[in-house]
Amino acid sequence: MTTPHMDPEEFRRAGHAAVDWIADYWSTLDKRPVTSTAPPGAVAAALPTGPPEHGEPVEAIMADLDALVAPALTHWQHPGFFGYFPANTSGPSVLGDLISSGLGVQGMMWATGPACTELETVLLDWLAGLLDLPERFRSTGPGGGVIQDSASSATLVATLVAVHRASGGRWRQEGVRRRYRAYTSTQGHSSIEKAARIAGLGDGGVRPVEVDPRTLAMRPEALRAAIEADLAAGETPAIVVATVGTTSTTAVDPLPEIGAICAEYGVWLHVDAAYAGAAAVCPELRWAHAGLEHADSYCFDPHKWLLTGFDCDAFWVADSSELVEALTVMPEFLRNAATESGAVVDYRDWQVPLGRRFRALKLWFVLRWYGVAGLRAHIRSGVALAARFADRVRADERFEVVAPHPFSLVCFRLRAGDDASAALLARVNATGRAHLTHTRVGGRYTLRLAVGSPQTTEQHVDETWELLVGAADALSAEGAVPG
Ligand SMILES: *Cc1c(COP(=O)(O)O)cnc(C)c1O
């Protein structure tokens, strides 16, 4: 009987075809509509109701990729994709990830693949150096870094260890008995609320802290007042999540003042820089990290703006022993000499799942292939393109820029109001040439243009501006916008 498996020679042949497919996809992205017009259920209806009885050649699967899948996607790597935040990938990232898949290594403990752990530790030190993060996050002291799947997981892990600390370690035996509180600005990410819910703090566990209406950054006095009020009510402040680069507008919370308050009350400070952290590869953008030396933990997503495919969140703690104490569980089947020697790091104790992929490989490929200069050029291009777009918006009196744009996100709207701005977004997105998303700033409907695709050039930004002008002209002609 023959083996049912793909042998290495067949893999080599089919693998080349798959790499060709990706290269063709990338080189034809510009010709595709950014988003799909497929109605709900169309893809599901085109698929068979079960798997084939006998295996099919890879070519048959790839034909359906072209026919069924690719046309029904939002193309996040498209040069006209300006929605949400970028979710970059790149050639070196894909190659590193492919090799990680081929190795199929589980990096849950040092002993289950020593290089998987040690490369990750070294790369997180490289990254800390590249962003000029405080010394306390380097693995040379009590601190260190780890790759989480996402910023949401980083916030969850930070919340768990913060509760561990706030309970004096009793949380492990007692569960969440007291009323622990988390604090973030009204602009904090939804993942903070989710983390608090999973950690047992309850939906009311997160205190939204007021922001300065002009900068949309957390007001330190409001944070202090919230902590004082909770203490007076017999509740236990456990964690403050400050944001560098909020999701809505990229506001930067004042870390020096927030850090001082956290130190005064003994509250864990986690800094969420999911998108904007990558900017710190450029020395001129490091101001956003001022005060980070007060943080107990920090994270950013190389999978957003640093050319590393999802999933890759870089998370650091100033003291890893608290984290390990909060999360470690040692069943007999994982006992091993290396762990017992105390000389190694077991990353399973730094995250929620046990198993973990060799994600450091794609990061290694990216950092080495681009080099520091290449990464800086990518970030600077995004910042410059956003500034170029903001200049166009400011020069047209029908529009206004509604928040500072220190990174690669521009928030803007039509002065004519919410309905006009919403109609404008719908028209531009319907062209298939660009994709923007929206938020609300000060209660008002606001368009967001976030630059980040490696393929986006001045020409794509200018073309998008022309689409916006054309749509605004059409709305004026219909009387929806004053001309
Ligand atoms: C995108 C984002 C997140 C969530 O990121 P994931 O890595 O997808 O979990 C969290 N915080 C901020 C500020 C973000 O912009």
The ligand as an SDF file (V2000), in Angstrom:
LIG
                    3D

 15 15  0  0  0  0  0  0  0  0999 V2000
   -5.0940   46.8940   17.3640 C   0  0  0  0  0  0  0  0  0  0  0  0
   -5.0500   47.2460   18.8050 C   0  0  0  0  0  0  0  0  0  0  0  0
   -5.1920   46.2800   19.7990 C   0  0  0  0  0  0  0  0  0  0  0  0
   -5.5550   44.8540   19.4990 C   0  0  0  0  0  0  0  0  0  0  0  0
   -4.5700   44.2690   18.7530 O   0  0  0  0  0  0  0  0  0  0  0  0
   -4.5150   42.6760   18.5450 P   0  0  0  0  0  0  0  0  0  0  0  0
   -3.0550   42.4400   18.4060 O   0  0  0  0  0  0  0  0  0  0  0  0
   -5.2830   42.4180   17.3060 O   0  0  0  0  0  0  0  0  0  0  0  0
   -5.1110   42.0360   19.7290 O   0  0  0  0  0  0  0  0  0  0  0  0
   -5.0380   46.6540   21.1110 C   0  0  0  0  0  0  0  0  0  0  0  0
   -4.7580   47.9270   21.4230 N   0  0  0  0  0  0  0  0  0  0  0  0
   -4.6290   48.8920   20.5080 C   0  0  0  0  0  0  0  0  0  0  0  0
   -4.3180   50.3010   20.9280 C   0  0  0  0  0  0  0  0  0  0  0  0
   -4.7790   48.5900   19.1590 C   0  0  0  0  0  0  0  0  0  0  0  0
   -4.6820   49.5540   18.2340 O   0  0  0  0  0  0  0  0  0  0  0  0
  1  2  1  0
  2  3  1  0
  2 14  2  0
  3  4  1  0
  3 10  2  0
  4  5  1  0
  5  6  1  0
  6  7  2  0
  6  8  1  0
  6  9  1  0
 10 11  1  0
 11 12  2  0
 12 13  1  0
 12 14  1  0
 14 15  1  0
M  END
$$$$
